[in-house]
Amino acid sequence: MASATAYVGLVDPNQPGHYPVCPFLRITGWWCPGCGGLRCVHALTRGDLRTALHDNVLVLAACTAAVLAWLHWTLRSARGQRTELRPPGRVTAFALVAAVVGFTVLRNTAAGAFLAP
């Protein structure tokens, strides 16, 4: 994970030719929930929160959740406490799927154009 993030930090996804085009975007013409994710991570590696937020707010939220989970795990491990990661419950999983689908639909409408990368 760290090496992939480092690569995205070094190789700018805003320059054409370094990464493939999203197949979902190519086939449908719609932004998928991950479109702009590489640009978001690239901006995060540069400390540019505003650009990261613009490129893909969903990826920014996922990166934030991953870092917080890692910090929680690290602190508990350092204290010698049990560090068990449990999968989300059914309601949480449904809410996450609904949020991703809602984000995808909204960013492909005129009202949600600000969410497009």
Summary of the structure (lengths in Angstrom):
residues: 117
radius of gyration: 16.4
end to end distance: 23.0
largest distance: 51.0
contacts: 263
relative contact order: 0.12
helix: 63%
strand: 0%
